[in-house]
């Protein structure tokens, strides 16, 4: 299924009480102020606030503003309208672990550095809150990845990723010998530091740093990027979103690790096989405006466009 816009529920008098789960980058003193602004604005509008119990010491929201705490787990986001994140992409990825299984959309307010997954920056906080209160937003569906680890023909583990699933060597010296496969057919074998499997969303993250291309989010595809490969044919590949891409680690070679979004890891013994495919569950991201991805790309990477004139300019 292609990327789609999913409209938020319309507001009716008979709607149940609205509630938002607030997830923040804890450990940073400067986060507490914006978090309290968020809670105050939403509670004033009649929207309930949930806060993860492990974040309450940094925020002091429950005692100050009447928010209530929930344990971080499978039901933390159950029944909420959206998960509102204050932080950078790392905090958004953490929040997505709570939101994705339940199909709850995530709205990121960037208080970090690049914040590619975030929809707004610190200066746009009040505008973003007004949009939430008025339900003046749309929800965009993003492709994810599912990855399974197979050893001796037996599945021994699985994980998922929003940005990328990477197979990386665990030792500093030497190389990782692998064979790459697409749709049950071998493509190439080479030594490398690792190999990345990325979504279009993740093409601006680790895969980009490894030399991969930028993919627009609505171009659904599975991106494969070898890392420091010792081979003539080890360029990035863009496969169908319906493909199954696999990497086999040399049986007599080094061990490795599967790392998903730099958050979830699985050990890979020599001879292990990793299969990656489109994720069964997408991620839903809140969008507030109609600005194209091109503008986001230019802004986040500070690209030089000062001399652009455009078709209708002189």
Secondary structure, DSSP 8 states (H G I E B T S, - for coil): ----EEE-----TTS---EEEEEE-TT-HHHHHHHHHHHHHHHHTT-EEEEEGGGHHHH-HHHHH--EEE-SSTTTTTT-SEEEEEE-HHHHHHHHHHHGGGT-EEEEEE-SSS-TT-SEEGGGHHHHHHHHHTT--EEEEE--EEEEEEETTEEEEEEEESSEEEEEESSSSS-EEEEEEETTEEEEEEEESEEEEE-TGGGGTHHHHTT-----TTS--EEEEEES-BSSS---EEE-TT--EEEEE-TTS--EEEEETTTEEEEE-TT-EEEEEE-SS-EEEEE-S---HHHHHHHHHT---TT---TT--
